[in-house]
């Protein structure tokens, strides 16, 4: 940022340094200001709060301008102008914005913001002439000169950078250019901070909205599951008693009665199918038919490694991915295959402590490809091995972090996706020693030929979850 000010300043320093002693002193002042400007530039590159921006600017600029006080004042929708930061002891004029005080004759803060222009007051008398209503500011407690520079972002003034000097003084073009440059740097840094805060706020709001939606979806699923159970009980009773009547166990049934009983059975069966369909949709919302293709394994393994490496490293976990020596091809949906591996790997990271190891390896017997995700995590109790793939089941692995909990659908969905791709997902685990999930998928033929329907189109499976009663 300082480059726009450096070149003319360097030329100015070199030219004046060879002149009179006073010129050399001025050149030295320019050197000092350039150094301060570079310090401001460096500091603003790392600031993450508005207070830090104001502190960095005031600390360096007050020394460079040889003034006695400085302040950064920003606009506030509710309170008007408010003090963000100050350095030194502000005088009455520099505090004239406080408490919403506004005089008919105006004040330098308001003028610099409204007109987006700098206000330079080189003496107390100059201040009184320009702002007669501020005569209340006494000579005793006032400084002798002031600078008020607008903090402008995209044509909108968002505040004022103010400097106070103990004695009256003439502001040279050099003084004004330096102060103007500092104010622009300050405004740009404040803008970056506000954009960062806005982005973080938007992200937090989006995450909160997503979490709220997930909670709502979970509540809906729980409700539907409960409703399913409540509705199935009477429906099963209706079907059962209808069959008893059809069998004649309560007496002979004439043809008309048999026809009516058949209608009752079909209606009950229809309602049961509706219940199952609603549950299936609620558990796999957005699912679409699988696009089974001849798929190379290595690129997907590389993608999974890239997506999970940082997460594993942040927990101090060693993640290794072993690719086949020669390319292996499977018949699978690329996105769903990656989804399963990602779910297994992130689960392994979730349940493996710091210093643990996770390995992903694959092998083939020519017919079936096996992808094993091994971890050295907490493992699963033998009595829970059969339950881990059930929907809505959360196995207690003695975790304390809320971030390591979920709704219990990931493994269930993964297994159903694997089976929809003519494969399977199995588990071997030993408590306190770790787990191994094995994903099995069919090896693709050399020609990549897929099973086709009567119209010659590849058959595409649709994943469906088992409906639990």
N, C-alpha and C positions, 0 to 999 in steps of 0.2 A: 504493500500500500504506500510505503514511503517514497517509492521511485518518482512519483509525480512531483514531489517536493525536492528530491535530492539534487537533480541535475542543475536547476537554476541556483540552488543554494551553494552547491560545490563551486560553480563558476563565480558566484558572488564572493565566496570566501577567498578563493585564489586571487581574485582581482583586488579585493580590499586589503588583503594581508600584506601586499607590497607597498601600501600607501602609508599615511601618517599613523602615529601611535593610536589616535582615537579610532582610525579606520581599522587598525589591527585589533583593537578591543571589540569593535563591532563584529569583526570577522570571527573572533573567538566566541562571542555570544551566539553567532550563527552556528558555529560548530557544536556548541552545547545544545542548542535547540534541535539540531539535526539528530544528535545522539539521543535526546529525550524523545523525539518523534519515533525513532527506531525502537526505543524501549517500549513506547506505547503500542506500536505495531506488533511487537513480539508478545507483549502481555495480552493484548486483545485477541490474539490467536488461540489462547487457551482458556479464556474466561467463559463461564457457563451460566452466570447469573447477572442480572442487571446491576446489583450492588458491586460485584467485582469489576464490571466494566467501568462504572463511575469511579471507583477507587483507583483503578489503574490510570485513567485519564487525568484525574485531579492530582494525583501524586506527582506525575511527571510534568504536567503542564504548569502547575504552580511554580515549580522550580525554574522551568525554562522561561516563563514570563516574569519571574521575580515579583510575583504578586503576593498578597497577604492572606487571601481566602478564595475559596472556590466552591461552587455548588452545581449539582446536576438536578434540575427540576423537570418532572415529566407530567404530561397531561393525564388526567384521570376523569373518566366519564361522570363519576358521582361527585367528586370533590374539586374538579377543575385542576389547577396546578398543585402538585404536591412535591415536597422535598424528597428526592431519592437518596442523595448522599451529599455531605458537606466536608470540607477540609479547611481548617482554620476557623476563626471566629467571625461569623457573618454579621454584617452591620444591619441597621434598620431597613435600609433600602433593599438589601439583598433578601431580607425576610418579608418584604412588603406583600408577597403573594400569600402568606400564611393566613389561615382562618377565613379564606374567601374574601379578604379585604380588596375592594376595587373602588377606585375614585373616579369621578367624572372625567378627570384629566388624563386617566390612564396610568400605566406603569410600564417599565421597560420589559418585564417578563411577558406581559400580555401583548405588547406591541411586537416583540420579536417572534412570538408564536403566530399571531394573526397575520402579520405582514411577511412572515418567513424571511426576515431581514435582520442583520446584526444591528445592535444599538451600542454605540460607543459614547460614553460620558466621561470627558476628560477633566472635569472639575465639578465641585459641588454647585457652583453657579450655573454651569451648563445643565446640570440635572434640574435645577429649579426652573430655568427658562423653558425647558422641554416639558417638564411635568410640574406645573405650578401647584397642583393639589398635593404634591408630596413635600411641600415646604415644612410639614410637621417633622420631617427627618432632620434632626439637629446637626450642626457642624461638629459638635463634640463627639457624637457617637458614630458619625458617618465616615466612610473612607473618602479619599480625594478623587478617585476615578474608578470607573466600572466598565466592564465588557459584558454584553448579553448577546449570545449567539444562538440562533435557532438550531434545534436538532431535527433535521428534515429527512424524511424517508419517503421516496416516491412522490415528491411534491406536497407532502403533508408534514407539518411541524408537529412533532410528538413531545416537545419539551424545549428546555433552554439550558445552555451551558453558560454559567456566570462566573466572572472573576472580579475580585475587589482589590484595589490598590490603596495603600495607606495615604499616599500623597497624590496631588494632581499631576498629570503627566500627559504628554502628547503621544498618541499611538501612531507609530510609523506604519508605512505600508507593510514593512517586514513583520511588525507585531500583528497586524490585522490578518495578513496571509497565514501566518502560523496559527493564530487562534481559529481561523476559519477551517484550516486543514484538520486541526484537532477536533473541532465540532463535527466535521463530516465523518471522521473515523469513529467518534463516539456514537453517532447516529447509526452508522452501519453495524457496529458491534451490538448495539441495543436491538436492532432489527433482527440480527442473527439469533440472539438469545430468545427474542419473542417468537420467532419462527420455530426454534427448537422446542420451546415450551408448548407452543400450539400443537406441534406435531406429537409431542409426548402426551399431551392432553387428549388429542384425537385418538391416539393409539390406546390410551387407557380407557377411554369411553367405548371404543370399538371392542376391546377385550371384555369390558364389563357387560356390554350388550350381548356379546357372544356367550359369555358365561350365563347371563340371564336366559338366553335362548336355549342353552343346553339344559339348564335347570327346568325350564318349561317343558322341553322335549322329554326329559327324564320323567317329569311328573305325568306327562301325557302317556308315556309308555307304561308306567306303573298303573295308571288308571285303566288303560286298555287291558292290561294283563288281568287286573282284578275284575274288570267287567267281563272279560272272557270267561273267567272261572265261574262267576255268578250266573252267566247266561248258559254256560254249557251244562250245568247241573240240571236245570229244568228241561233243557233240550234233550239231554240224554234220557231223562225220565220219560219224556213224551215219546221218544223213539222206542224205548224199551217196552213201555206199556202198549204201544201200537203193535209191536211185534207179537206180544202176548195175545192181543185180540186177534191178529191175523192167523195165529197158530190155532185158534179155536179153543184155547185153554179156558176161556170164560163162556164157552158155548158156541154153537154153530154161527158162522158168518155168511150172510147171503152175498150175492155178487155186488149189489149196490153198496153194502157196507164195506166190502173188501176194496171197492174202488175209492171210497171215501178215506179209508185207512191208508191207502197208498198215497193219496194226496197229502195227508197229514205227515207221512214219513218223508215225502219229497220236500215239503215246506220246511220241516225241521232240519233236513240235510242241507237245504239251501241256506238257512240261517247260520248253520254251523260253518259252512264254507265262507260266508260273509265275515264271520268273526275271525276266522283264520286269515283271510285276506287282509283285513284291517290290521291285524297284529303283524303280519309279514311286512306290509307297507310301512308301518310305524318303525320297524326295526331296521329296515333297509331303504329308507327314504332316499330317493335319487338314484337308486341302483338301476343299471341299464344292462342289456344283454352283453355277455362277454365276447370280445373279439379275439377268438382263438387263432393264433398265427404261429408260424415257425419263428421262434424267438431265440437270438443268441443270448447266452447267459452272462458273459463277462461285462458288457456295458451296464447291465442292471446292477450287478454286484458292485461295480465301480461307483455307480450313482448312490447306492445305499451307503457305501463307505464314506463318500463325500458328505452326505447329509448327516451322518451320525458321528463322524470323527470328532468334531468340535464338542459335541455334547459329552462324548466319552472322555475326552481330554480334560474338560472342565471338572470332571469328577475324579480325575486321576486314574482312569480305567484304561487298560491297554486293549485296543481293538485291532484285531488282525482279520483280514479277508483273503482267503486263498482262492485264486482263480484257477480254472482248469488249464492244464498245459496246452492242450489243443481245444479250440472252441467247441463248446457243447451247445446243442440246440434243443429246445423243448417246445412243446405245444402249449401255449398259454396266452392269456391276455397280459400284455406288457405292463399296463398300469396296475392291474390287480396283483400280478406277481410281485411287483415292487412294493405295493401296499402291504402285502403279507410279510415280506422280509423286513420292511421298515418297522412294522408293528412288533415283530419278534425281537428285532435288535433294540428298539427303544424300550421295550419291556425288560430286556436283559440289562440295559443300562440303569433302568429305574430300580431294579432289585439287586444290583451288584454294588457293593461298597467300594470306597476309595482304595486303590491299590489292586483291585480285582482285574480279571481278564475276561474278554469276550472274543470268541472266534467264530467266523463264518466259513464253512468249507462245503464243497460239493463233490459228488461222485456219481457215476452212472454205471449200471450193469447192462447197458444197451437198450433196455426197455423203459426203465424208470430212473429218473434223476432225483437224487436226494440232496437236500440243502439242510445242513445242520447248523443251528445257532446254539453254541455252548457258552455258558457263563459260570463263573465261580461265586454266584450270589447266594442268597439265603436258602434257596431251594424250596420245595413244596412237600408237605407232609403226605405220606402214602395214602391216608384216608381222603385226601383232597384231589388226588390225581385224576379221578374220574369226573370230578365236578368242575375242573378248571375251564372246560370248554362250554359249559352250560351258560346260556344267556343270563345276564343279571346276577351272576355269581361273582363275588369278590372274595378271593382267598385271603385269609389273614396271614400276612407274612411278617407280622410284628413291626410294621412301619410306624414311624411317628410323624413323618412329614405329610401334610395334607396334599402336597403336590404329587405324591406317589399313589394317590387313590384315583379311581375312575368309576365308570358306571357298570363295568363288568361285561361289556359287549365285544371288546377287541378280539379276543381269542376265539370267541364263538363265530364272529363274522369271518375271521381268517380261515378257520376250518371249513366253514360253509363255502367260502370262495375257492379254497383248494379242491374241495369235492366237486364243485361246479365245473372245475377245469379238469375233471377226471383224475384227480389226485387225492391226497389226504394230508392231514397234519397230526402228528403224534407227539407225545411227551414222555421223557424219562427224567426223573429228578430224585435227588437225595437231599434230605433236609440238612441245611448248614454246609452243603458241599457244592450245590449248584444244580442247574437244569440244562437239558438238551432238548430243543424242539426240532423235529425233523419234518420238513416239508417235502412231500413226494409229488412229482409231476411227470407226465409221460414224456419220453424222449421223442423228438420230432423225427419223422422219416427223412431220408436223404433228399427226397423230392419235395418235401414240405407239403405233401398232399393231405388235405383235411377232409373229414367226413362232410358230405354235401347232402342237401335236401333234394326233393324231386325236381326243383327248378334249377338245380346246379349251383345253388348258393351255399357257401360254407355254413355249417350249423353253428350257431352262436348260443351258448348256454346263458341262462339267467340265474344269478345267484339267489338262493332263497334260504332263509334261516328256518331251522326246525321250530315248529310251534309247540311250546311247552304248555301242557295243561296244568 
